Amino acid sequence: MITKEAVPAAPAPAHAAPVPPRPARKRHRAWDEAPRWQIYLPLGIYLLFTLIPFYWILLFALRPAGSTSLVPWPMTFEHFEKVWTDRSFGTFFYNSVLVGVATLIMTTLVALAGGYALARFDFRIKRAFMLALLCSQFVPGALLLVPLFEIFAELQMINSLGSVIIAETVFQLPLSMILISNFIKNVPYSLEEAAWVDGCNRMRAFRVVVLPLLRPGLIAVGSFAFVHSWNHFLFALMFLNNQEKQTIPVGLNTLMSADSVDLGALAAGGIIAAVPVVVVFAFIQKWLITGFSAGAVKG
């Protein structure tokens, strides 16, 4: 009978000496990463200088007339009632909304058609036309007052909101057309060609394929057209003589006289003028940022 010899067990390995822990490396800050205080301190200073004027306006608008308190208490709305009823700010507000919305629609439609032509078609004077659009941005609006006034006088459009709408649209079109053309260039041309192969004509392909992709750009262009027409003072002052046709910027000017200024009414009118713009930008902020960055990176 064959028996297996016992194999001697291997000697147990000696315990290894414990490895000392490595000293923790200091995390070096990247070159493009600034300390937080370097970010928050300038932002805090900027926010302070931005909010103090707004608080000052609210203070004059909400505290009683003749009060010198730095806190609007007791709070009153007499200044708002005064400018809305006695100073016809309700009519001014309606006129400004009408001018702003009409300018937004006309500017967006015309800029959309012109921008598509600049982005998709080639013609001889294309570069000269683009150069003319860019050069027109260096012309201040005050230089357009005299020729526009003569044109509207011949057309019997003085003291009509239509004259202000047309003037604002003409003033906004060059930059809006350039921006829209850049947005359309970022849409691949192959998408339209695929729609043509599927049986769509050019108009239907543009409406179904291109137009939905231009939503951020259209919102950005339309919002700037609305805000500019809402705040513009010269065209409304020159072309509108009747008080029932005036807009909010002209209405604010009527609150100031050579002898005295009603600070409470002026502050209330300023808040009424600022609230629609703040509300519009609060709702379209997401689309506005997307529209700004749409032309930065070409996909």
Salt bridges, closest charged atoms under 4 A:
GLU33 OE2 - ARG29 NH1 3.51
ASP122 OD1 - LYS126 NZ 3.33
GLU168 OE1 - HIS228 ND1 3.25
GLU168 OE2 - HIS232 ND1 2.81
GLU192 OE2 - ARG120 NE 2.57
ASP262 OD2 - LYS82 NZ 2.49
